[in-house]
Amino acid sequence: MGGMAAPHESIKIMEVRTGTGQDTLRVASLHTDSWQAACAGLMPASYLEGPLRDQQADMWKSRLAPANQRDGDTDGGHLLIAAHGIDLLGFAYLIPGSDGRVLLDNLHVDPARTGGGIGRYLLRHAFTWAATTHPGQPVYLEVLRDNTRAIAFYTKAGGRPTAARMVRFPAGFELPEIEYTWDADAISAYAAGAGRTYPGSCA
């Protein structure tokens, strides 16, 4: 990323926009890089360094295929891109559920750019989108129980632990995860505020 600003300056010069099919390869690559950084020691190295990259590429190709897009959204959800020019700094992906809740399925920042406020800025935009398009509905996410840095971040951001379960990954292993939820008031409060850091996530 030649010519990019230092991490603490990134938030001042980036834009947040709706993602498109043109973002597919870069989003899939950043998603993989983020998992490899944040989930090292939590997931098997054979998975992180093996089939993960192809799995992420296939998932994002499906999500952002032209046939699945309409009005800036995909059939599954809404992609937000944090960028500076052509450089992808991070992204968030939200999926409205049949139960009325909105799942924040992904929130990732370039591992080389964490600590500069990008993640919290993305979270703020994600909550703003959810509050605007699905007013009054809670937002939730799922994070690995042993990802303590991410859990600290979500707790500080006002998330409440609302469920715990085991999640099975395509490679055949299982890990415990925790669900965190923000109600409408917490979403509005966070969307109106500002923040600094994002620790990385296996979401």
C-alpha positions in Angstrom: 0.0 0.0 0.0 2.6 2.5 -1.0 1.8 6.1 -0.3 -0.8 5.3 2.4 -1.0 7.4 5.5 0.1 6.1 8.9 -2.6 4.1 10.7 -3.7 6.9 13.1 -4.2 9.1 10.0 -6.2 6.7 8.0 -9.6 7.5 9.5 -9.2 11.2 8.4 -8.7 10.4 4.7 -10.9 7.3 4.1 -14.4 7.1 2.7 -17.1 4.5 3.5 -19.2 3.4 0.6 -21.5 0.6 -0.5 -19.5 -2.4 -1.8 -20.0 -3.8 -5.3 -18.9 -6.8 -7.3 -15.7 -5.0 -8.2 -14.7 -5.3 -4.6 -15.0 -9.1 -4.5 -11.3 -10.2 -4.8 -10.0 -7.6 -2.4 -12.7 -8.2 0.2 -12.0 -12.0 0.0 -8.3 -11.4 0.4 -8.6 -9.0 3.3 -11.1 -11.3 5.0 -8.6 -14.1 4.8 -5.7 -12.0 6.0 -7.7 -10.8 8.9 -8.6 -14.3 10.0 -5.0 -15.4 9.7 -3.9 -12.6 11.9 -6.7 -12.6 14.5 -7.4 -16.3 14.7 -3.8 -17.6 14.8 -3.6 -20.0 17.7 -7.5 -20.3 17.9 -8.0 -22.2 14.6 -5.8 -24.9 13.2 -2.9 -23.5 11.1 -3.7 -26.1 8.5 -7.1 -24.4 8.0 -5.9 -20.8 8.1 -3.0 -21.5 5.7 -4.9 -24.0 3.6 -8.5 -24.1 2.4 -9.6 -20.8 4.1 -8.5 -18.5 1.2 -10.4 -20.5 -1.4 -13.5 -20.7 0.8 -13.5 -17.0 1.4 -13.1 -16.3 -2.3 -16.0 -18.6 -3.2 -18.3 -17.0 -0.5 -17.7 -13.5 -1.7 -18.0 -14.3 -5.4 -21.4 -15.8 -4.6 -22.5 -12.9 -2.3 -21.4 -10.2 -4.8 -22.3 -11.9 -8.1 -24.3 -9.5 -10.4 -27.3 -11.8 -10.3 -27.5 -11.5 -6.5 -27.2 -7.7 -6.3 -29.9 -5.1 -6.3 -30.0 -1.4 -5.2 -26.6 -1.6 -3.6 -27.4 -4.7 -1.5 -27.0 -8.4 -2.2 -29.7 -11.1 -1.7 -28.0 -11.8 1.7 -27.1 -8.4 3.0 -25.3 -5.0 2.7 -21.6 -4.5 2.2 -19.8 -1.4 3.5 -16.3 -0.6 2.3 -13.7 1.6 4.0 -11.3 2.8 1.4 -8.7 5.4 0.5 -8.6 5.7 -3.2 -8.2 2.2 -4.6 -6.8 0.9 -1.3 -9.2 -1.3 0.8 -8.8 -0.5 4.5 -11.7 -2.6 5.9 -15.2 -3.7 5.4 -18.4 -4.7 7.2 -21.3 -6.9 6.0 -24.7 -7.0 7.5 -27.5 -9.5 6.9 -31.2 -8.7 7.9 -32.7 -11.9 9.4 -36.2 -13.3 9.2 -36.6 -12.7 13.0 -36.2 -9.0 12.5 -32.6 -8.8 13.9 -29.7 -7.7 11.8 -26.6 -9.9 11.9 -23.2 -8.1 11.6 -21.7 -11.1 9.9 -18.3 -9.5 9.1 -16.2 -6.6 10.4 -12.6 -6.6 9.3 -9.7 -4.2 9.0 -6.5 -4.6 7.1 -4.2 -6.2 9.8 -1.5 -3.6 8.9 -4.0 -0.8 9.7 -5.6 -1.8 13.0 -5.4 0.7 15.8 -6.2 3.7 13.6 -10.0 4.0 14.2 -11.1 2.3 11.0 -13.0 -0.6 12.7 -14.9 1.6 15.1 -15.7 4.0 12.2 -17.0 1.0 10.2 -19.1 -0.2 13.2 -20.6 3.3 13.5 -21.6 3.2 9.8 -22.9 -0.3 10.1 -25.1 0.8 13.0 -26.3 3.8 11.2 -27.3 1.7 8.2 -29.1 -0.8 10.4 -30.9 2.0 12.3 -32.0 3.6 9.1 -33.1 0.6 7.1 -34.3 -1.6 10.0 -35.3 1.0 12.7 -35.9 -0.4 16.2 -34.3 -3.7 15.4 -31.3 -5.1 17.4 -28.0 -5.9 15.8 -26.0 -8.9 16.8 -22.7 -10.7 15.9 -20.9 -13.9 16.8 -17.3 -14.0 17.9 -15.0 -16.8 19.1 -15.0 -17.1 22.9 -11.2 -17.2 23.0 -10.8 -14.1 20.8 -10.3 -11.9 23.9 -9.2 -8.8 22.1 -12.3 -8.7 19.9 -14.5 -9.5 22.9 -13.0 -6.6 24.8 -13.7 -4.3 21.8 -17.3 -5.4 21.5 -17.9 -5.1 25.2 -16.5 -1.6 25.2 -18.7 -0.8 22.3 -21.7 -1.6 24.4 -22.5 -5.2 23.2 -24.2 -7.5 25.6 -23.5 -11.3 25.6 -26.8 -12.9 24.8 -25.9 -16.5 23.8 -23.1 -19.1 23.8 -22.8 -22.1 21.5 -20.4 -24.2 19.5 -19.8 -23.4 15.9 -18.7 -26.0 13.3 -16.4 -24.9 10.5 -16.3 -26.3 7.0 -12.9 -28.0 7.7 -14.7 -30.2 10.4 -13.5 -28.6 13.7 -15.7 -26.9 16.3 -15.0 -23.9 18.5 -17.1 -22.1 21.2 -18.5 -18.7 20.2 -20.4 -16.0 22.0 -23.2 -13.9 20.6 -23.2 -10.1 21.4 -26.3 -7.9 20.9 -27.0 -4.2 20.7 -30.6 -3.0 21.2 -32.0 0.0 19.4 -30.9 2.5 22.0 -27.3 1.2 22.2 -27.1 1.3 18.4 -28.3 4.9 18.3 -25.9 5.9 21.0 -22.9 4.3 19.4 -23.8 5.6 15.9 -23.8 9.1 17.3 -20.3 8.7 18.9 -16.7 8.4 17.7 -14.0 5.8 18.4 -10.4 4.9 17.9 -9.4 1.3 17.8 -10.4 -2.1 16.4 -8.5 -5.3 17.5 -9.4 -7.7 14.7 -12.0 -10.4 14.7 -12.7 -14.0 13.5 -16.2 -13.0 12.6 
